[in-house]
């Protein structure tokens, strides 16, 4: 089944490029409220399900044992921009568990945001593992391991208790068997598991609604989601799409990007979760479609708020002279 075109890029009155995609909007009971495309084909969620992976940080008691703040919990779910505040917060999380950056096994890279990377270079500095966009998640993994009395070396491996706990949570929330056939390795070295878009959306629907999941697990997930909604900069960065989507409806929308054109999220007040995947992996398309899917979810509940997300799903393109030349727009209503 070929996915439909859900995002178009125009120039003048012509569609210059287009992106095929699928999405699922699902409630806590597993009912598909709205969907397009193939929502049963397994896809890798990449960083879009960091909330799922962060739940053991709460469930084991590690977060409370180390007194992790809401900004730190948001960073544990982040794909951050490597700005100074992100780096400092990740280091502080590690320090609370008696660790430093040398134990991180996520690797290091220059911040993905060009202005942040240029500023780092201008200061004559080079990136460390703390600048890795996943350093907050890894700090959370390590806090959990230390709290549980586990060896920190090799915590990124599939057989390590840290990853086994994360895998168990993902299986529980998605209801999908995460066997070796759907296992890959993420950019930050941890295992990543493919499952259908419907399953990921259902998992977020469970957390949002409290249906079909143990109360303690739902509470842990909602605590992380609430931290992210309250501190969107810590879980993303300056000017990032996740920050913009959550700031458009404070406390009402959770949205998290993942590599290769994935977005997942939840609307806690409506008890709904969503997941989407752009076939060609393009970020500009996933950000546009995420706004459009949120608008679809809100349309019958809050038309004015839905219109705000419709606007985010239609971005004007300008040339170097700042002249309007086209748009990136969602092809769903």
PASEBA-1860 file (N, C-alpha, C; in nm, 3 decimals):
! residues 333
1> XXXXXXXX> 0.084/-0.120/0.000/0.000/0.000/0.000/0.088/0.125/0.000 ~ 0.075/0.206/-0.102/0.153/0.329/-0.111/0.088/0.436/-0.024 ~ 0.168/0.504/0.055/0.115/0.612/0.136/0.075/0.730/0.050 ~ -0.026/0.806/0.092/-0.069/0.922/0.015/0.024/1.041/0.035 ~ 0.013/1.138/-0.054/0.086/1.264/-0.038/0.014/1.344/0.071 ~ 0.085/1.373/0.179/0.024/1.447/0.289/0.090/1.583/0.313 ~ 0.202/1.608/0.247/0.268/1.739/0.257/0.314/1.780/0.118 ~ 0.284/1.904/0.082/0.323/1.958/-0.049/0.411/2.080/-0.030
9> XXXXXXXX> 0.504/2.098/-0.123/0.588/2.216/-0.127/0.559/2.288/-0.258 ~ 0.510/2.409/-0.248/0.470/2.483/-0.368/0.570/2.593/-0.403 ~ 0.571/2.629/-0.530/0.643/2.746/-0.579/0.551/2.811/-0.681 ~ 0.510/2.934/-0.649/0.406/2.994/-0.732/0.279/2.913/-0.717 ~ 0.214/2.880/-0.831/0.093/2.796/-0.821/0.120/2.651/-0.848 ~ 0.247/2.609/-0.852/0.284/2.472/-0.887/0.334/2.396/-0.763 ~ 0.293/2.271/-0.752/0.351/2.184/-0.650/0.489/2.140/-0.698 ~ 0.591/2.189/-0.632/0.729/2.162/-0.675/0.781/2.029/-0.620
17> XXXXXXXX> 0.743/1.997/-0.496/0.785/1.872/-0.431/0.670/1.822/-0.345 ~ 0.676/1.694/-0.311/0.573/1.641/-0.222/0.630/1.527/-0.139 ~ 0.560/1.500/-0.029/0.606/1.399/0.066/0.491/1.304/0.098 ~ 0.514/1.175/0.080/0.417/1.074/0.117/0.436/1.038/0.265 ~ 0.327/1.004/0.329/0.336/0.980/0.473/0.215/0.901/0.521 ~ 0.223/0.859/0.646/0.110/0.797/0.715/0.102/0.854/0.855 ~ -0.019/0.856/0.911/-0.034/0.897/1.050/-0.153/0.826/1.112 ~ -0.148/0.815/1.244/-0.257/0.756/1.320/-0.286/0.842/1.442
25> XXXXXXXX> -0.414/0.868/1.465/-0.461/0.938/1.583/-0.551/0.839/1.657 ~ -0.510/0.800/1.779/-0.570/0.685/1.846/-0.602/0.719/1.991 ~ -0.714/0.665/2.041/-0.748/0.688/2.182/-0.693/0.577/2.270 ~ -0.719/0.587/2.400/-0.662/0.492/2.495/-0.715/0.351/2.479 ~ -0.834/0.337/2.421/-0.892/0.205/2.400/-0.843/0.140/2.272 ~ -0.764/0.213/2.195/-0.711/0.159/2.070/-0.794/0.192/1.948 ~ -0.898/0.273/1.964/-0.981/0.312/1.849/-0.909/0.417/1.766 ~ -0.903/0.393/1.637/-0.840/0.490/1.546/-0.940/0.601/1.517
33> XXXXXXXX> -0.910/0.720/1.563/-0.998/0.835/1.546/-0.982/0.893/1.406 ~ -0.860/0.895/1.357/-0.830/0.946/1.223/-0.699/0.885/1.179 ~ -0.686/0.856/1.051/-0.560/0.803/1.000/-0.552/0.826/0.850 ~ -0.430/0.817/0.800/-0.404/0.816/0.656/-0.287/0.720/0.633 ~ -0.287/0.654/0.522/-0.175/0.570/0.484/-0.170/0.438/0.559 ~ -0.056/0.373/0.546/-0.035/0.241/0.606/0.010/0.259/0.751 ~ -0.080/0.237/0.843/-0.047/0.257/0.985/-0.012/0.126/1.056 ~ -0.004/0.019/0.977/0.029/-0.112/1.035/0.171/-0.157/0.998
41> XXXXXXXX> 0.237/-0.086/0.910/0.375/-0.121/0.872/0.469/-0.077/0.983 ~ 0.555/-0.166/1.034/0.649/-0.127/1.140/0.746/-0.019/1.094 ~ 0.765/0.081/1.177/0.861/0.188/1.152/0.944/0.209/1.278 ~ 1.065/0.256/1.262/1.148/0.289/1.378/1.105/0.427/1.429 ~ 1.072/0.439/1.557/1.026/0.567/1.611/1.139/0.663/1.643 ~ 1.259/0.609/1.652/1.378/0.686/1.689/1.353/0.765/1.817 ~ 1.381/0.893/1.819/1.372/0.969/1.945/1.231/1.010/1.983 ~ 1.133/0.980/1.899/0.996/1.026/1.925/0.932/0.959/2.046
49> XXXXXXXX> 0.990/0.848/2.096/0.930/0.780/2.211/1.022/0.786/2.334 ~ 1.096/0.892/2.348/1.183/0.905/2.465/1.105/0.906/2.596 ~ 0.980/0.950/2.591/0.897/0.942/2.711/0.882/0.797/2.754 ~ 0.857/0.705/2.658/0.846/0.564/2.693/0.975/0.515/2.759 ~ 1.089/0.553/2.699/1.218/0.507/2.749/1.252/0.569/2.885 ~ 1.191/0.684/2.916/1.218/0.751/3.042/1.132/0.704/3.157 ~ 1.028/0.628/3.128/0.936/0.585/3.235/1.007/0.508/3.347 ~ 1.104/0.417/3.317/1.172/0.349/3.428/1.247/0.445/3.522
57> XXXXXXXX> 1.286/0.560/3.474/1.351/0.659/3.561/1.257/0.697/3.674 ~ 1.127/0.703/3.645/1.027/0.734/3.747/0.991/0.608/3.826 ~ 0.962/0.499/3.753/0.911/0.377/3.818/1.010/0.315/3.917 ~ 1.138/0.324/3.890/1.237/0.266/3.981/1.259/0.350/4.106 ~ 1.208/0.473/4.105/1.231/0.564/4.216/1.357/0.646/4.201 ~ 1.431/0.628/4.090/1.557/0.701/4.072/1.535/0.852/4.066 ~ 1.431/0.895/3.994/1.407/1.038/3.978/1.388/1.106/4.114 ~ 1.310/1.043/4.201/1.287/1.102/4.332/1.407/1.086/4.424
65> XXXXXXXX> 1.477/0.974/4.411/1.595/0.951/4.496/1.701/1.058/4.473 ~ 1.714/1.103/4.348/1.815/1.204/4.315/1.755/1.344/4.307 ~ 1.628/1.357/4.340/1.565/1.489/4.342/1.566/1.557/4.207 ~ 1.540/1.481/4.100/1.541/1.540/3.967/1.424/1.638/3.951 ~ 1.455/1.755/3.901/1.355/1.860/3.882/1.277/1.836/3.753 ~ 1.168/1.909/3.736/1.092/1.897/3.612/1.175/1.933/3.488 ~ 1.258/2.040/3.492/1.344/2.065/3.376/1.438/1.948/3.346 ~ 1.487/1.881/3.450/1.574/1.765/3.429/1.496/1.647/3.372
73> XXXXXXXX> 1.371/1.628/3.416/1.289/1.522/3.359/1.258/1.552/3.212 ~ 1.236/1.679/3.179/1.215/1.716/3.039/1.340/1.686/2.956 ~ 1.458/1.714/3.013/1.582/1.686/2.941/1.601/1.537/2.920 ~ 1.552/1.455/3.014/1.562/1.310/3.000/1.479/1.259/2.883 ~ 1.386/1.341/2.835/1.301/1.305/2.719/1.339/1.384/2.595 ~ 1.453/1.451/2.599/1.486/1.552/2.497/1.571/1.500/2.382 ~ 1.553/1.568/2.270/1.652/1.569/2.162/1.695/1.716/2.154 ~ 1.784/1.754/2.242/1.812/1.895/2.263/1.913/1.950/2.163
81> XXXXXXXX> 1.927/2.082/2.164/2.010/2.151/2.066/2.156/2.167/2.107 ~ 2.192/2.116/2.225/2.331/2.129/2.269/2.367/2.269/2.312 ~ 2.267/2.348/2.349/2.293/2.483/2.400/2.353/2.473/2.540 ~ 2.413/2.582/2.586/2.485/2.579/2.713/2.397/2.529/2.827 ~ 2.271/2.571/2.829/2.182/2.528/2.936/2.152/2.380/2.933 ~ 2.144/2.323/2.812/2.123/2.179/2.801/2.244/2.101/2.853 ~ 2.361/2.146/2.812/2.486/2.080/2.854/2.501/2.085/3.005 ~ 2.474/2.202/3.062/2.487/2.217/3.207/2.388/2.129/3.281
89> XXXXXXXX> 2.265/2.122/3.233/2.162/2.043/3.300/2.194/1.893/3.295 ~ 2.246/1.846/3.181/2.284/1.705/3.171/2.396/1.672/3.268 ~ 2.493/1.762/3.280/2.603/1.741/3.374/2.553/1.738/3.517 ~ 2.455/1.822/3.548/2.400/1.826/3.683/2.324/1.697/3.716 ~ 2.253/1.643/3.619/2.184/1.516/3.640/2.283/1.406/3.674 ~ 2.390/1.398/3.596/2.492/1.296/3.621/2.556/1.314/3.759 ~ 2.583/1.439/3.795/2.649/1.467/3.923/2.563/1.421/4.040 ~ 2.431/1.429/4.027/2.343/1.385/4.135/2.356/1.235/4.161
97> XXXXXXXX> 2.401/1.161/4.059/2.424/1.017/4.075/2.571/0.987/4.098 ~ 2.652/1.091/4.122/2.794/1.072/4.148/2.875/1.041/4.023 ~ 2.825/1.084/3.906/2.890/1.054/3.778/2.932/1.181/3.706 ~ 3.010/1.162/3.599/3.042/1.274/3.512/3.031/1.229/3.367 ~ 3.066/1.317/3.275/3.044/1.292/3.132/3.125/1.175/3.077 ~ 3.226/1.132/3.149/3.311/1.024/3.097/3.236/0.891/3.088 ~ 3.125/0.878/3.160/3.051/0.751/3.157/2.949/0.745/3.045 ~ 2.926/0.857/2.978/2.827/0.860/2.869/2.875/0.776/2.751
105> XXXXXXXX> 2.786/0.694/2.696/2.819/0.608/2.582/2.735/0.643/2.459 ~ 2.692/0.770/2.454/2.610/0.814/2.341/2.693/0.870/2.227 ~ 2.823/0.891/2.249/2.906/0.954/2.147/2.888/1.105/2.150 ~ 2.972/1.176/2.077/2.959/1.322/2.074/2.948/1.370/1.930 ~ 2.883/1.482/1.913/2.869/1.544/1.781/2.852/1.694/1.801 ~ 2.879/1.769/1.696/2.854/1.912/1.701/2.704/1.934/1.713 ~ 2.661/2.036/1.786/2.518/2.067/1.793/2.458/2.077/1.653 ~ 2.339/2.020/1.636/2.275/2.020/1.504/2.235/2.160/1.459
113> XXXXXXXX> 2.202/2.249/1.554/2.165/2.385/1.518/2.291/2.463/1.484 ~ 2.298/2.514/1.361/2.419/2.581/1.314/2.463/2.698/1.402 ~ 2.373/2.786/1.446/2.418/2.897/1.531/2.482/2.850/1.662 ~ 2.428/2.743/1.720/2.483/2.689/1.844/2.622/2.631/1.818 ~ 2.637/2.559/1.708/2.767/2.501/1.674/2.870/2.610/1.645 ~ 2.828/2.714/1.574/2.921/2.824/1.544/2.967/2.895/1.671 ~ 2.875/2.914/1.764/2.910/2.980/1.889/3.011/2.896/1.967 ~ 2.993/2.765/1.966/3.086/2.676/2.034/3.225/2.686/1.971
121> XXXXXXXX> 3.229/2.684/1.838/3.358/2.694/1.768/3.422/2.831/1.789 ~ 3.339/2.934/1.792/3.391/3.071/1.811/3.461/3.084/1.946 ~ 3.414/3.007/2.044/3.476/3.011/2.176/3.598/2.920/2.184 ~ 3.633/2.857/2.073/3.749/2.768/2.070/3.725/2.636/2.139 ~ 3.597/2.596/2.152/3.564/2.472/2.219/3.524/2.365/2.118 ~ 3.533/2.241/2.159/3.487/2.129/2.078/3.379/2.054/2.157 ~ 3.289/1.986/2.088/3.180/1.919/2.158/3.226/1.799/2.239 ~ 3.152/1.772/2.344/3.171/1.651/2.425/3.043/1.570/2.416
129> XXXXXXXX> 3.040/1.459/2.484/2.918/1.376/2.485/2.800/1.450/2.546 ~ 2.827/1.551/2.629/2.718/1.629/2.687/2.644/1.710/2.581 ~ 2.711/1.739/2.469/2.646/1.812/2.360/2.560/1.722/2.273 ~ 2.578/1.591/2.287/2.495/1.498/2.211/2.349/1.528/2.241 ~ 2.266/1.530/2.137/2.126/1.567/2.159/2.052/1.469/2.250 ~ 2.110/1.351/2.271/2.048/1.251/2.359/2.113/1.242/2.496 ~ 2.198/1.337/2.532/2.272/1.325/2.659/2.179/1.325/2.779 ~ 2.068/1.396/2.772/1.974/1.397/2.884/1.910/1.261/2.904
137> XXXXXXXX> 1.871/1.197/2.794/1.814/1.062/2.805/1.916/0.966/2.865 ~ 2.041/0.975/2.820/2.145/0.887/2.871/2.176/0.917/3.018 ~ 2.169/1.044/3.055/2.186/1.077/3.198/2.077/1.011/3.280 ~ 1.955/1.008/3.226/1.845/0.940/3.294/1.870/0.791/3.305 ~ 1.918/0.730/3.197/1.952/0.587/3.201/2.053/0.559/3.312 ~ 2.156/0.644/3.318/2.264/0.621/3.413/2.218/0.644/3.557 ~ 2.134/0.744/3.579/2.079/0.765/3.714/2.003/0.641/3.759 ~ 1.926/0.582/3.666/1.849/0.462/3.700/1.942/0.346/3.734
145> XXXXXXXX> 2.047/0.328/3.652/2.141/0.217/3.676/2.209/0.229/3.811 ~ 2.256/0.349/3.844/2.324/0.369/3.973/2.226/0.345/4.088 ~ 2.106/0.399/4.074/2.005/0.381/4.179/1.973/0.233/4.203 ~ 1.976/0.155/4.095/1.944/0.012/4.105/2.066/-0.073/4.138 ~ 2.183/-0.010/4.156/2.304/-0.083/4.190/2.361/-0.162/4.075 ~ 2.340/-0.116/3.953/2.385/-0.189/3.833/2.513/-0.129/3.776 ~ 2.588/-0.211/3.706/2.708/-0.167/3.636/2.669/-0.062/3.532 ~ 2.743/0.049/3.529/2.710/0.152/3.430/2.774/0.123/3.295
153> XXXXXXXX> 2.888/0.057/3.294/2.953/0.026/3.167/2.863/-0.064/3.082 ~ 2.847/-0.027/2.957/2.766/-0.107/2.867/2.616/-0.088/2.883 ~ 2.575/0.022/2.947/2.432/0.043/2.972/2.352/0.061/2.842 ~ 2.421/0.086/2.729/2.350/0.103/2.602/2.317/-0.030/2.534 ~ 2.372/-0.139/2.583/2.353/-0.269/2.520/2.216/-0.328/2.544 ~ 2.168/-0.403/2.449/2.034/-0.462/2.457/2.017/-0.550/2.581 ~ 2.123/-0.619/2.622/2.112/-0.709/2.736/2.121/-0.641/2.871 ~ 2.156/-0.513/2.874/2.169/-0.443/3.002/2.031/-0.419/3.063
161> XXXXXXXX> 2.019/-0.428/3.196/1.889/-0.406/3.260/1.822/-0.274/3.224 ~ 1.903/-0.170/3.202/1.846/-0.041/3.164/1.765/-0.053/3.035 ~ 1.823/-0.119/2.935/1.755/-0.132/2.807/1.643/-0.236/2.812 ~ 1.659/-0.337/2.896/1.553/-0.435/2.912/1.429/-0.372/2.974 ~ 1.449/-0.282/3.070/1.334/-0.212/3.130/1.266/-0.124/3.027 ~ 1.345/-0.053/2.948/1.287/0.034/2.846/1.210/-0.048/2.744 ~ 1.266/-0.161/2.702/1.200/-0.249/2.605/1.067/-0.299/2.661 ~ 1.065/-0.337/2.787/0.942/-0.388/2.848/0.832/-0.281/2.850
169> XXXXXXXX> 0.870/-0.158/2.876/0.772/-0.049/2.875/0.716/-0.028/2.735 ~ 0.805/-0.028/2.635/0.759/-0.007/2.497/0.666/-0.119/2.454 ~ 0.700/-0.243/2.490/0.612/-0.356/2.456/0.476/-0.342/2.524 ~ 0.478/-0.301/2.649/0.353/-0.286/2.723/0.264/-0.179/2.660 ~ 0.323/-0.065/2.626/0.244/0.046/2.576/0.198/0.025/2.432 ~ 0.281/-0.039/2.351/0.244/-0.061/2.211/0.166/-0.189/2.190 ~ 0.182/-0.287/2.282/0.120/-0.417/2.262/0.182/-0.494/2.148 ~ 0.307/-0.459/2.113/0.375/-0.519/1.998/0.495/-0.598/2.046
177> XXXXXXXX> 0.516/-0.717/1.991/0.628/-0.803/2.029/0.757/-0.750/1.968 ~ 0.846/-0.700/2.051/0.970/-0.640/2.002/1.080/-0.745/1.997 ~ 1.072/-0.833/1.898/1.173/-0.938/1.884/1.291/-0.887/1.802 ~ 1.387/-0.972/1.778/1.510/-0.931/1.710/1.486/-0.887/1.566 ~ 1.375/-0.931/1.506/1.347/-0.893/1.368/1.317/-0.745/1.353 ~ 1.275/-0.680/1.461/1.239/-0.538/1.452/1.335/-0.451/1.533 ~ 1.452/-0.504/1.566/1.549/-0.431/1.647/1.660/-0.374/1.560 ~ 1.692/-0.247/1.581/1.806/-0.183/1.516/1.885/-0.107/1.621
185> XXXXXXXX> 1.984/-0.032/1.577/2.065/0.048/1.668/2.046/0.195/1.635 ~ 2.012/0.274/1.735/1.986/0.416/1.716/2.117/0.493/1.702 ~ 2.105/0.621/1.667/2.223/0.704/1.649/2.304/0.722/1.775 ~ 2.237/0.713/1.891/2.306/0.731/2.019/2.346/0.598/2.081 ~ 2.343/0.491/2.002/2.397/0.359/2.038/2.302/0.266/2.112 ~ 2.184/0.313/2.152/2.092/0.223/2.221/2.007/0.146/2.120 ~ 1.941/0.039/2.163/1.851/-0.033/2.071/1.729/0.053/2.036 ~ 1.682/0.039/1.912/1.557/0.101/1.872/1.471/-0.007/1.808
193> XXXXXXXX> 1.343/-0.004/1.837/1.253/-0.111/1.794/1.143/-0.056/1.705 ~ 1.120/-0.124/1.593/1.015/-0.084/1.501/0.882/-0.146/1.542 ~ 0.776/-0.069/1.526/0.639/-0.114/1.550/0.547/-0.029/1.463 ~ 0.422/-0.069/1.445/0.331/0.009/1.361/0.301/0.148/1.420 ~ 0.273/0.244/1.332/0.234/0.377/1.377/0.113/0.370/1.470 ~ 0.018/0.284/1.436/-0.100/0.269/1.521/-0.061/0.231/1.663 ~ 0.039/0.143/1.677/0.080/0.097/1.810/0.145/0.208/1.892 ~ 0.230/0.289/1.827/0.293/0.400/1.899/0.188/0.503/1.939
201> XXXXXXXX> 0.096/0.533/1.848/-0.011/0.628/1.879/-0.097/0.576/1.994 ~ -0.126/0.445/1.992/-0.205/0.385/2.099/-0.131/0.396/2.232 ~ 0.001/0.376/2.231/0.078/0.388/2.354/0.065/0.526/2.416 ~ 0.073/0.629/2.333/0.056/0.765/2.386/-0.088/0.789/2.427 ~ -0.182/0.727/2.355/-0.321/0.737/2.396/-0.345/0.675/2.532 ~ -0.279/0.562/2.559/-0.290/0.498/2.690/-0.240/0.591/2.801 ~ -0.124/0.653/2.779/-0.069/0.742/2.882/-0.158/0.864/2.901 ~ -0.212/0.916/2.790/-0.295/1.036/2.798/-0.427/1.009/2.870
209> XXXXXXXX> -0.482/0.890/2.848/-0.615/0.858/2.901/-0.612/0.775/3.029 ~ -0.505/0.703/3.050/-0.497/0.611/3.163/-0.564/0.478/3.136 ~ -0.615/0.458/3.014/-0.681/0.332/2.978/-0.579/0.227/2.936 ~ -0.605/0.102/2.974/-0.526/-0.010/2.924/-0.383/-0.014/2.972 ~ -0.353/0.053/3.080/-0.217/0.055/3.133/-0.226/0.065/3.285 ~ -0.127/0.008/3.354/-0.126/0.014/3.500/-0.127/0.160/3.546 ~ -0.202/0.192/3.651/-0.209/0.331/3.698/-0.073/0.393/3.727 ~ 0.018/0.313/3.786/0.151/0.366/3.818/0.228/0.402/3.692
217> XXXXXXXX> 0.214/0.321/3.589/0.284/0.349/3.463/0.223/0.471/3.394 ~ 0.091/0.479/3.395/0.026/0.597/3.335/0.068/0.723/3.408 ~ 0.077/0.715/3.541/0.117/0.832/3.619/0.261/0.873/3.588 ~ 0.349/0.773/3.571/0.489/0.802/3.537/0.498/0.870/3.401 ~ 0.424/0.817/3.303/0.426/0.877/3.170/0.369/1.017/3.170 ~ 0.259/1.038/3.242/0.199/1.171/3.247/0.290/1.270/3.319 ~ 0.365/1.221/3.417/0.459/1.310/3.486/0.566/1.361/3.390 ~ 0.617/1.272/3.307/0.718/1.312/3.209/0.659/1.404/3.103
225> XXXXXXXX> 0.540/1.370/3.056/0.475/1.454/2.955/0.448/1.594/3.011 ~ 0.400/1.600/3.135/0.374/1.730/3.197/0.502/1.812/3.211 ~ 0.612/1.745/3.247/0.740/1.815/3.260/0.783/1.873/3.125 ~ 0.765/1.795/3.019/0.802/1.842/2.886/0.715/1.959/2.842 ~ 0.584/1.951/2.868/0.495/2.060/2.829/0.526/2.187/2.906 ~ 0.567/2.172/3.032/0.601/2.289/3.114/0.738/2.346/3.080 ~ 0.826/2.261/3.023/0.963/2.303/2.993/1.002/2.259/2.851 ~ 0.935/2.313/2.750/0.962/2.268/2.613/1.102/2.302/2.563
233> XXXXXXXX> 1.162/2.410/2.616/1.298/2.442/2.572/1.395/2.333/2.616 ~ 1.380/2.286/2.740/1.472/2.183/2.789/1.459/2.055/2.707 ~ 1.342/2.022/2.655/1.329/1.898/2.578/1.345/1.921/2.428 ~ 1.387/2.041/2.388/1.411/2.066/2.245/1.520/2.170/2.228 ~ 1.483/2.297/2.227/1.582/2.401/2.209/1.519/2.524/2.147 ~ 1.598/2.629/2.136/1.549/2.757/2.087/1.500/2.746/1.943 ~ 1.373/2.781/1.923/1.317/2.784/1.788/1.286/2.649/1.728 ~ 1.296/2.543/1.806/1.270/2.409/1.753/1.120/2.385/1.739
241> XXXXXXXX> 1.084/2.292/1.651/0.943/2.265/1.623/0.871/2.212/1.746 ~ 0.933/2.124/1.823/0.867/2.070/1.943/0.831/2.183/2.038 ~ 0.924/2.276/2.056/0.899/2.390/2.143/0.782/2.472/2.090 ~ 0.782/2.501/1.960/0.676/2.583/1.901/0.539/2.516/1.912 ~ 0.533/2.386/1.888/0.405/2.316/1.894/0.348/2.316/2.035 ~ 0.433/2.297/2.135/0.385/2.294/2.273/0.354/2.433/2.325 ~ 0.428/2.533/2.280/0.400/2.669/2.323/0.273/2.723/2.260 ~ 0.229/2.664/2.149/0.107/2.709/2.084/-0.016/2.675/2.166
249> XXXXXXXX> -0.005/2.576/2.255/-0.117/2.537/2.341/-0.060/2.486/2.473 ~ -0.011/2.576/2.557/0.057/2.535/2.680/-0.027/2.439/2.765 ~ 0.036/2.326/2.800/-0.030/2.229/2.886/-0.134/2.143/2.817 ~ -0.154/2.163/2.687/-0.257/2.088/2.616/-0.202/1.993/2.510 ~ -0.079/2.019/2.466/-0.021/1.940/2.357/0.120/1.897/2.394 ~ 0.148/1.769/2.375/0.284/1.717/2.385/0.324/1.668/2.246 ~ 0.441/1.709/2.199/0.487/1.667/2.067/0.636/1.643/2.071 ~ 0.681/1.532/2.011/0.823/1.494/2.015/0.867/1.443/1.880
257> XXXXXXXX> 0.972/1.503/1.828/1.027/1.463/1.699/1.119/1.342/1.713 ~ 1.137/1.273/1.601/1.234/1.165/1.591/1.301/1.172/1.455 ~ 1.418/1.116/1.444/1.492/1.120/1.317/1.414/1.050/1.207 ~ 1.449/1.082/1.084/1.390/1.020/0.965/1.240/1.043/0.953 ~ 1.197/1.166/0.989/1.061/1.205/0.960/0.953/1.148/1.049 ~ 0.986/1.124/1.176/0.887/1.070/1.270/0.846/1.178/1.370 ~ 0.721/1.175/1.410/0.672/1.258/1.520/0.572/1.175/1.598 ~ 0.574/1.186/1.730/0.473/1.126/1.816/0.428/1.231/1.915
265> XXXXXXXX> 0.313/1.206/1.977/0.268/1.301/2.076/0.137/1.261/2.140 ~ 0.086/1.352/2.222/-0.037/1.326/2.295/-0.111/1.455/2.320 ~ -0.243/1.442/2.332/-0.329/1.551/2.376/-0.395/1.503/2.505 ~ -0.332/1.529/2.620/-0.378/1.471/2.746/-0.524/1.501/2.778 ~ -0.569/1.623/2.749/-0.706/1.659/2.780/-0.809/1.583/2.701 ~ -0.769/1.532/2.583/-0.860/1.456/2.498/-0.836/1.306/2.506 ~ -0.731/1.266/2.578/-0.701/1.123/2.591/-0.656/1.061/2.460 ~ -0.587/1.137/2.376/-0.547/1.091/2.244/-0.396/1.089/2.228
273> XXXXXXXX> -0.348/0.995/2.146/-0.208/0.990/2.107/-0.198/0.989/1.957 ~ -0.083/1.032/1.904/-0.064/1.028/1.759/0.078/0.987/1.725 ~ 0.093/0.936/1.605/0.225/0.900/1.552/0.220/0.917/1.402 ~ 0.330/0.964/1.344/0.338/0.984/1.200/0.478/0.954/1.150 ~ 0.486/0.923/1.023/0.614/0.894/0.960/0.612/0.944/0.816 ~ 0.709/1.028/0.780/0.727/1.074/0.643/0.812/0.971/0.570 ~ 0.764/0.923/0.457/0.833/0.814/0.388/0.977/0.847/0.356 ~ 1.003/0.971/0.311/1.140/1.004/0.269/1.225/1.060/0.382
281> XXXXXXXX> 1.169/1.064/0.503/1.247/1.103/0.621/1.273/1.251/0.637 ~ 1.198/1.336/0.566/1.226/1.479/0.567/1.167/1.549/0.689 ~ 1.251/1.624/0.759/1.208/1.691/0.881/1.105/1.799/0.853 ~ 1.124/1.879/0.747/1.030/1.989/0.722/0.889/1.934/0.704 ~ 0.879/1.815/0.647/0.748/1.755/0.625/0.689/1.701/0.755 ~ 0.771/1.639/0.839/0.720/1.583/0.965/0.671/1.694/1.056 ~ 0.741/1.807/1.060/0.699/1.918/1.145/0.565/1.975/1.097 ~ 0.551/1.986/0.967/0.426/2.036/0.909/0.310/1.941/0.936
289> XXXXXXXX> 0.333/1.812/0.915/0.227/1.714/0.934/0.190/1.702/1.082 ~ 0.286/1.715/1.172/0.255/1.709/1.315/0.156/1.818/1.353 ~ 0.180/1.939/1.304/0.087/2.049/1.333/-0.051/2.020/1.276 ~ -0.055/1.963/1.155/-0.183/1.933/1.091/-0.260/1.824/1.165 ~ -0.190/1.722/1.214/-0.257/1.614/1.287/-0.313/1.667/1.419 ~ -0.239/1.752/1.485/-0.289/1.813/1.609/-0.414/1.895/1.579 ~ -0.412/1.968/1.467/-0.530/2.046/1.428/-0.650/1.956/1.404 ~ -0.629/1.842/1.341/-0.737/1.746/1.317/-0.796/1.700/1.450
297> XXXXXXXX> -0.709/1.669/1.547/-0.755/1.622/1.677/-0.838/1.727/1.750 ~ -0.802/1.854/1.731/-0.867/1.962/1.803/-0.991/2.018/1.734 ~ -1.009/1.987/1.607/-1.109/2.055/1.524/-1.249/2.060/1.588 ~ -1.296/1.947/1.638/-1.432/1.944/1.692/-1.440/1.986/1.838 ~ -1.326/2.004/1.902/-1.324/2.038/2.044/-1.294/2.186/2.068 ~ -1.203/2.241/1.988/-1.162/2.380/2.005/-1.121/2.435/1.868 ~ -1.219/2.480/1.788/-1.189/2.526/1.651/-1.086/2.639/1.646 ~ -1.090/2.728/1.744/-0.994/2.840/1.743/-0.852/2.790/1.763
305> XXXXXXXX> -0.835/2.695/1.855/-0.702/2.639/1.877/-0.658/2.556/1.758 ~ -0.753/2.485/1.698/-0.721/2.407/1.578/-0.670/2.499/1.468 ~ -0.730/2.616/1.456/-0.687/2.711/1.353/-0.543/2.756/1.376 ~ -0.504/2.766/1.503/-0.365/2.803/1.535/-0.268/2.698/1.483 ~ -0.305/2.571/1.494/-0.217/2.465/1.444/-0.226/2.452/1.292 ~ -0.342/2.483/1.235/-0.351/2.489/1.089/-0.250/2.589/1.034 ~ -0.237/2.703/1.102/-0.141/2.805/1.058/0.001/2.752/1.067 ~ 0.032/2.675/1.172/0.165/2.617/1.185/0.192/2.511/1.078
313> XXXXXXXX> 0.084/2.453/1.023/0.097/2.349/0.920/0.106/2.409/0.780 ~ 0.112/2.540/0.771/0.126/2.608/0.641/0.233/2.715/0.654 ~ 0.354/2.681/0.615/0.468/2.769/0.632/0.502/2.839/0.501 ~ 0.515/2.969/0.508/0.551/3.047/0.390/0.699/3.029/0.357 ~ 0.730/3.011/0.232/0.868/3.004/0.185/0.907/3.138/0.124 ~ 1.023/3.187/0.161/1.073/3.314/0.107/1.213/3.294/0.050 ~ 1.247/3.376/-0.050/1.381/3.367/-0.106/1.477/3.454/-0.025 ~ 1.600/3.468/-0.074/1.700/3.542/0.001/1.667/3.691/0.012
321> XXXXXXXX> 1.579/3.741/-0.075/1.534/3.879/-0.068/1.409/3.894/0.019 ~ 1.370/3.786/0.084/1.253/3.782/0.174/1.121/3.794/0.099 ~ 1.124/3.767/-0.031/1.002/3.767/-0.111/0.932/3.633/-0.097 ~ 0.801/3.634/-0.079/0.725/3.510/-0.069/0.726/3.438/-0.203 ~ 0.768/3.311/-0.201/0.779/3.236/-0.327/0.696/3.108/-0.328 ~ 0.648/3.065/-0.211/0.574/2.940/-0.205/0.542/2.903/-0.063 ~ 0.514/2.775/-0.041/0.476/2.731/0.093/0.505/2.583/0.111 ~ 0.521/2.543/0.237/0.518/2.402/0.276/0.385/2.385/0.348
329> XXXXX> 0.299/2.298/0.296/0.164/2.289/0.352/0.117/2.145/0.362 ~ 0.034/2.121/0.462/-0.024/1.989/0.479/-0.138/1.971/0.380 ~ -0.150/1.848/0.332/-0.254/1.818/0.235/-0.367/1.738/0.298 ~ -0.393/1.765/0.427/-0.507/1.701/0.494/-0.590/1.810/0.561 ~ -0.716/1.783/0.581/-0.806/1.874/0.652/-0.902/1.793/0.736
END
